[in-house]
Amino acid sequence: MTVLLHLDKNKAFGADEAFKRVSEAWSVLSDSSKRNCYDVRINSQFVAMVSQFVNLDTFWTVCMSWRVQYEYLRNYVNKRLWWGFCCG
């Protein structure tokens, strides 16, 4: 990729910025300690982003008979759940 984007080989607009980004990415990915730090940072950012949209205190399940979704508190995980109107 760097050969394709190198300034001597590629005169296209934006090739210099693309070359810099690919070089930076390679410097992180090729160094295991830098890569581990990057992974930790990205994973923590991902968890923070997801937790904004997901209530981690609950989970969803579905009644296949009625095709209705239900949200329950986490303390009901691995328990048999029964909805009063469900015949299944």
Buried (B, 14 or more C-beta within 10 A) or exposed (E): EEEEBBEEEBEEEEBBEBBEEBEEEEEEEEEEEEEEEBEEEEEEEEEEEEEEEEEEEBBEBEBEEEEEEBEEEEEEEEEEEEEEEEEE
